[in-house]
Amino acid sequence: MDASGSQSNQVYPPPSSNNAVGSSNTKILITYASVNGSTKEIATQIGSIISSKIQSPTTVSILPMDQVTELPQYQFIIIGSAVHNFEWVSPAKSWLSSNHTILSAKRVWAFSVGTPFAVGKFAQRMMESEEEESKLEKAITDEIGKVEDHVLFNGRFLKSHASTRFNVWWRVMGGKFGDFRDTEKIDSWAEEVGNKIIESLGELEMA
Ligand SMILES: Cc1cc2nc3c(=O)[nH]c(=O)nc-3n(C[C@H](O)[C@H](O)[C@H](O)COP(=O)(O)O)c2cc1C
């Protein structure tokens, strides 16, 4: 799970942008399970885009899954996890399973962080990235019924993240090491999610 502990908690204050909108008692949660930091950094990037669109008293909280309390208080939830062996990491799978009843009644978006881009040709034949993306989405929807959207982002994969044995196998398979994050793709997904939330906030205010 995330090694950074409580330092990673963030609740964004009201932004200064005049275009931002907000609604009373509305809370947005971005929660993640990260092993080596890239999922946490992507969650923070998503949070910063969304919070720039939202005005007080709506709040945007970014928390590791193991630090989320009072999940029912959030109206909009974005969940993300690092991918190991074509699945969300175990703490994320357990969290999803423990909270499936609450999550199935909420508006939920999901993101996975793997390295499909870094996989060598041989492994690509074993699992195309689209296939990996839809398999990951199916595992989530099997637990909570539906998601508004799911996306697979590339993260960072360094030699120090795995055992020497794994690294040798990875190289033999043609795999690469590095930081494969696509900032534009992350920003654009966060923009879309933010716009959907704003649309819903507008509907709430008119109701
Ligand atoms: C043991 C291990 C297994 C992994 N398995 C996969 C995988 O099946 N599919 C994938 O796309 N990425 C896989 N990765 C790459 C990670 O998902 C990637 O490094 C991601 O950025 C991890 O997120 P984190 O930095 O938040 O931990 C694996 C990495 C490790 C260390």
PDBQT file of the ligand as one rigid body, heavy atoms in Angstrom, charges set to zero:
ROOT
HETATM    1  C1  LIG A 301       5.603  -7.351  -9.457  1.00  0.00    +0.000 C 
HETATM    2  C2  LIG A 301       5.001  -6.417 -10.480  1.00  0.00    +0.000 A 
HETATM    3  C3  LIG A 301       4.022  -6.886 -11.360  1.00  0.00    +0.000 A 
HETATM    4  C4  LIG A 301       3.478  -6.028 -12.328  1.00  0.00    +0.000 A 
HETATM    5  N1  LIG A 301       2.519  -6.517 -13.166  1.00  0.00    +0.000 NA
HETATM    6  C5  LIG A 301       1.958  -5.676 -14.101  1.00  0.00    +0.000 A 
HETATM    7  C6  LIG A 301       0.922  -6.142 -14.976  1.00  0.00    +0.000 A 
HETATM    8  O1  LIG A 301       0.474  -7.262 -14.918  1.00  0.00    +0.000 OA
HETATM    9  N2  LIG A 301       0.422  -5.279 -15.887  1.00  0.00    +0.000 N 
HETATM   10  C7  LIG A 301       0.855  -3.984 -15.996  1.00  0.00    +0.000 A 
HETATM   11  O2  LIG A 301       0.357  -3.250 -16.858  1.00  0.00    +0.000 OA
HETATM   12  N3  LIG A 301       1.825  -3.510 -15.174  1.00  0.00    +0.000 NA
HETATM   13  C8  LIG A 301       2.388  -4.320 -14.229  1.00  0.00    +0.000 A 
HETATM   14  N4  LIG A 301       3.369  -3.856 -13.396  1.00  0.00    +0.000 N 
HETATM   15  C9  LIG A 301       3.812  -2.470 -13.525  1.00  0.00    +0.000 C 
HETATM   16  C10 LIG A 301       3.162  -1.565 -12.464  1.00  0.00    +0.000 C 
HETATM   17  O3  LIG A 301       1.781  -1.645 -12.538  1.00  0.00    +0.000 OA
HETATM   18  C11 LIG A 301       3.617  -0.118 -12.695  1.00  0.00    +0.000 C 
HETATM   19  O4  LIG A 301       4.966  -0.036 -12.319  1.00  0.00    +0.000 OA
HETATM   20  C12 LIG A 301       2.773   0.909 -11.957  1.00  0.00    +0.000 C 
HETATM   21  O5  LIG A 301       3.293   2.177 -12.254  1.00  0.00    +0.000 OA
HETATM   22  C13 LIG A 301       2.764   0.688 -10.471  1.00  0.00    +0.000 C 
HETATM   23  O6  LIG A 301       2.109   1.732  -9.793  1.00  0.00    +0.000 OA
HETATM   24  P1  LIG A 301       2.723   2.312  -8.444  1.00  0.00    +0.000 P 
HETATM   25  O7  LIG A 301       3.968   3.083  -8.807  1.00  0.00    +0.000 OA
HETATM   26  O8  LIG A 301       1.656   3.177  -7.891  1.00  0.00    +0.000 OA
HETATM   27  O9  LIG A 301       3.018   1.168  -7.542  1.00  0.00    +0.000 OA
HETATM   28  C14 LIG A 301       3.941  -4.676 -12.426  1.00  0.00    +0.000 A 
HETATM   29  C15 LIG A 301       4.920  -4.216 -11.539  1.00  0.00    +0.000 A 
HETATM   30  C16 LIG A 301       5.458  -5.072 -10.572  1.00  0.00    +0.000 A 
HETATM   31  C17 LIG A 301       6.511  -4.532  -9.638  1.00  0.00    +0.000 C 
ENDROOT
TORSDOF 0
